[in-house]
Amino acid sequence: MVPERIRNALALPVVNHRGPEFSDIVQECEAHLRTLIGTKNSILFFAGSGTGMMEAALVNTLKFGDKILVLSNGQFSERFAEIAETIGIDVDSLTVPWGETIRADDLAARLAESDYRAVIGVHNESATGAVTNLAELGAVIRDTPAIFIIDSVSGLGGIEIQQDAWGVDLLISGSQKALMCPPGIGLASVSDKAWRLIEEDDDKRRFYWDFRKAKNAAAKGQTAFSPPVTLLAGLREGLRMIDEEGIPNVFARHRRLGEALRAGGAALNLSIFTKKGETLSD
């Protein structure tokens, strides 16, 4: 449910997306998101969905035939693998049953067996509620040649993330989950390690999703192509609401609501699909 404050912001007059009023919106959204994500990176904005940003992450960092490791534990990690295969990427998978998450020791063993251009996973698996321990996995990947790409579409704003400290090189998300907005905004935060791959023009096929164009536009407080102006106005209001409540309080509220939902299910004699110890509330 989109809060009334955000719905009111969506109804504001549409401003020129190349003018100073819109630049103010973009820069304020970026400042809030840097704090929420735990990064010093520029934030890149696109008109698009979370799936669009998954494809954007791949086409900007990988070329035909590159080898990646997908940490597969649910619907959206499987989607990441499907997108990669569609664009000609060589995909290996480290797979655990749905409802579980990847362990650092298992990841370290796979990285010792083969070199990968990227390791790809999902922060919060929307299909099961399993939450990946990004800090542990990032520590394993940090000193390897691979970059760590994470989908945090349903994690960002609801679960803590410290991108820089935890070694996440490319984080993608969208507006429609814990950021409380309608769908339509895709965003990315990119580390220096990932930028080195992005800036290699090794036969990568990209135009609309080109992070280089987006980075140049972001330096001017703009987007590379026509943005969803009203949605970004709504996102700014949502980020203001998060800031007013306090980020630790927001995370505590999500945890409390998750615990209440599970307790209600248990009272109805319903079992919890996600393995104990793998959810936000555990």
N, C-alpha and C positions, 0 to 999 in steps of 0.2 A: 504494500500500500504506500503510495507516494504521499508524504506529509503535506498538509495544507500550505505551509510556508513555501515549499518547493513548487507546488502547483501555482501559487501566486507569482512566484518568480518566473515561471514558464510563460505566464500571461503578460509579462512586461512588453513594451514596444520593442520590435526587432531593430537592433542597431546595425550600422554598417560594419561588416566583418573585416574591413580593412581600415577602420577608423579607431581613434583613441579609446572610445568607450569599450569597444570589444577587447582591445589590447589589455585594458585594465582587468576585465573579467578573466582572460587567459592567465595573466600574471598572478592574480590572486588565487585562482585554482591551482596553479603550479606551486605556489608557496605553501598552501595547505597540504597538498599531496606529498611534497617532499618530506614534511614532518610525519605524515601518516605512514608513508612507505619506509621512512628511515633512510633517506638518500640525499646526496648532494647533486644527483644527476638532473639534467633538464628533463621535463616531462613532455612527451610528444602526444598530441591529440589528433584523432581522426574521427570522421563520421563513419561509424561502422560498429559491428557487433564484436563480442568476445571471440567468436570463431574467425572473424576477419583479422583480428589482432594475432591469433595463433598463426595464421598463414603469413601475416606480415613479419612476424618474428623469424619464421623459417626462410622466406625469400630474401630477407636482408642479410642473413648470416651464413647461409648455406648455398652451395652450388650443386649442380647435377652430379650424383655419384658420391657426395660426401657421406660419411658414416656417422650415425648418431645412436645414442642409447636412450630409449624411452622407458621411463619408470612407470610401468603399467599397472594400475590398480582400480580402474573404473572407466566410466563412459568417456570422460573428457581426455584422459591420457590416451585412450584408444583412438579418439578423434585426432589428436595430435599426430599419432602414428599414421593414420589414414591420409591426412593432409600431406605429410612428408613423403609417403609413398607415391602420392599423386603427382608431386613435382619432381620425382626422380631421385629422392634421397634414399640411401641405403640404411634401412632401419633394423636395429637390434632392439629387443625388448627384455627388460628385467621385470618379470611378471609375478605378482602375488594375487591371491584371491580378492575379489571385491570386498570392501569392508576392512581391509588391512592396509598397511603402508610399508614402504621400502625401508629396510634397515641399512644403516651405514656400513656395517661389515660386509653385507652382500654387495653393496655398490662398490666398495673398495676392491673386492675380489674381481668383479667384472672389469673395472678400470685397469686392473693389473694384467688382464688377459688381452686387452685390445686398446688401440688408440681411437678416440672418438673426437669429432669436431664439436659436438654438443651433447649434453645430458639434459633431458627434457622431462618435466614433471608437472604435477598439479598441486597447488598449495592446499586447497580444500576441495575434495572431490564431491561435487554437488550431488552426484547420484547416490552416495553412501554416507556422507558426513565425515569420512576419514580425513584427518588433518596430518599432513606431512611435516616431519621435523626438519625444516629447512636448514636450521643452524648446523645440525649434525651432518646432513648431506653436503651442504656447502663447504664445510671444513674438509671433506674428502676430495671434493672437486677442485678447490681453490688453486692448488699447486700443480694441477695437470694442464695440458694444453686445451682441454675442453672448456667451453662456456656452459654456464648453468642457466637454462631458460625455464621460467616458471609461469604457469597460468594461475593468477590469483583473482579470477573474475568473481568468485563467491567468497573469497577470503578477505580481500582488501576492505578495510573499514569495519570488519567484524572480528578479525583475529589479528593478533600482533604480527607484524613483519618488520624486520630490520634489514633491509636489502643490503646495504653496504657492509654491515657487520657480519652478516650471515653468508656473504659470498654469492649472492644471486646476481647474475650478470645481466639478465634481460627479464624484466617483469612486465607482464601484460595484464590488463584488466578492462572492465567495462563499467558502465554507469548504473546498471539496473539491479544490483543486489544490495549490499550493505551501504553503498553510497546513496541509496534511497531515491534514485532518479529513474525516469523511463529509460528503456534501452535506446541506444543510438550513438553513444560516445565510446570510442575505444581509446585506450591510452597505453603508453609504453614508457618504461624507465630503463635506461641503457648504461651499462658500466663502460669504463675505458677499455677493458679487456674485450668486451663485445664490439665496441666501436672499431677496434682494429680489424675485426673480420668484416664488419659492415663496409668499411672504407676500401677494402680490397675489391677491385672491380673484376672479379674472376668469373665472368660470364654469368653474373646473377641477373635474373629477369625480373625487373621491378619498375614500376612507374608510379601509380597512385600510392602504393605502400612504401615508397622509398623513404627510409628513415633519414637519409642525408638531406633531402628536401625539407622534411619536417623539422630537422634540427636547425637548419638555416632560418626557417620561418619563425621558430620558437625564440630565436635570439632577438626577433623584432616584436615579440608578443603576438604573433599571428600563427595561423596554420597554413600548410602548404596549399591546400585546396579549400573550397567552400565548406565551412564547418556548420554543424547544427547549432546555430547561434542561441536559440531559445533553450536548448538542452544544457548548454554550457552555463547560461545564466542560472538554470536550476541547480546544476552541479555546484556552482559557487555557493548557493544558499545552503545546500546540503552539507558542504564542507564547513561553512560557518556554524551550522548546528552541531556538528561533531566537535568543533573547536570550543564552542560554548559549554557543551556537556563535559568536555575533557576526555581525551582519548582513552586513558585507563578506565574511566567510568563507562564509556561506550563498550569496551571489550567486556567489562564485568557484566553489563546488561545483557549482552549476547550470551555470555556463559550462563547467566541466571535463567534466561528464557529457554536455553537448550536443556538445562537440568529440569526445568518445569515440564517441558514437553515429554522428556523421557520418563519422568515420574508419572505423568498422566497416562502414558502408554502402559507402564508397568501396572498401574492400578486397574487397567482394563485387560490385564493378562496378555498384553502384546509383547512379543520379544523384540529386542533391539538388534537390528541387522548388523550394524558396525561392531567389530570386535572390541571388547573392553580394552581401554587404554589407547584407542585410536581416535577418539573424538575430542572436540573442543572442551567438553565438560570433564574429561577424565584427568 
